[in-house]
Amino acid sequence: MKKLLSLLLAGSMLLGLAACGGSSGGAGSTTAAPETAAAEGESKAEEAGSPAEAGGLDALIEAAKAEGQLTVYGSCEEEYLAAACQNFEKLYGIKTQYQRLSTSEVYTKIKEENGKPSADVWFGGTTDPYNEAVVDGLLEPYEAINASHLLSDQYKDPDNNWYGIYKGILGFMVNKEELERLSIEAPKGWDDLLKPEYKGLIMMSNPNTAGTAKLVINTLVQMKGHDEAMEYLKALDANVAQYTKSGSGPSKMVGPGECVIGVGFLHDGIYQILQGYDNIQLVLPEEGTSFEIGATAIFKGCAHPNAAKLWIEYALSPDCVNIAKDNGSYQFLVIDNAEQPKEAEEYGLDMNNTIDYDFEDAKTNIKQYVEDFFEALGSSSEDADSSRFQTE
């Protein structure tokens, strides 16, 4: 039964572009071709101005409804992405399409489109790839009214290029049954992952495709220093069986026993436990760890700028974030009028064990760190062994 459940969950990740409210598009399709979308966005930008500033949310809602549609690239789990899009469409009557892509996939796609984005907004996923997009000028700043509800300025870009909607703790998920069968103990911290008895038992995500993996690299650089972190990652590679496309990929492999130790976000482990995999144990690394800020942002040059701004307001409201826990997402929420998921606290996701993460260093240097990671492993990001570094 657990194996069947795992296959069903994996299958849901293969869905292409879908329209909320019942309509659908082909995989990789959008409401308009990239060139058409960009031209449409440029022609509307001056006309749109900033209705939220000029006339408040009511004016923005009317301007967004006049545009009539929105395309979302989502990097959270598809269950929550679909629910958020469906609820937005229900609330405002704006046809809303979405496609689930990992954060690095979105960044790469938008960079290649070079100011002519095939979507309007980005929703979910860790901020390291968002910050890469900021550096490249691919996001549109917007001063959101509902940003007044953020718990701290930490949860927004200083120039309003992105806003945080949740935060999640980085750690390990282990299969207790497999550990017992193999007569080995669960790792307690990062250094334990290098033990020879874990050879071939670990999975983490691919930094070419997953923001989660970039956060792992940044975290280790900040905890150990650059050179020691690269030596650590080289040693860890000897124990890694596979690097998954998505950051949540390792969590899906632990319960069925396809791997024994998964490195990723612990809220993904909670989801698997609540799906029936009570053989999973969550581990907060004893040396400390970091946390993601899951974000949302507007793509510069998007076709539907007012609908995009309304999406940001919606994403920073209980209408959006409170439905996360009902759709498989158990991250801590970062707005003051949200209802925190009790599951995050029940499973001991302690925010007090997190390091003082340097977001600016991550923004500035992550591209180089990823190159250094592959160099330390003896390859490049372009020629990484496809059998271990999954991209599909």
Buried (B, 14 or more C-beta within 10 A) or exposed (E): EBEEBBEEBEEEBEBEBBBBBEEBBEEEBBBBEBEBBBBBBBEBBEEBEBBBEEEEBEBBBEBBBEBEBBBBBBBBBBBBBBBBBBBBBEBBEBBBBBBBBBBBBBBBBBEEBEBBBBBBBBBBBBBBBBBBBBEEEBBBEBEBBBBEBBBEEEBBBEEBBBBBBBBBBBBBBBBBBBBEEEEBEBBBBBBBBBEEEBEEBBBBBBBBBBBBBBBBBBBBBBBBEBEEBBEBBBEBBEBBBBBBBBBBBBBBBBBBBBBBBBBBBBBBBBBBBEBEBEBBBBBBBEBBBBBBBBBBBBBBBBBBBBBBBBBBBBBBBBBBBBBBBEBBBBBBBBBEEBEBBEBBEEBEBEEEBBBEBBBEEBBBBBEEBBEBBBEBBEBEBEEBEEEBBBEE
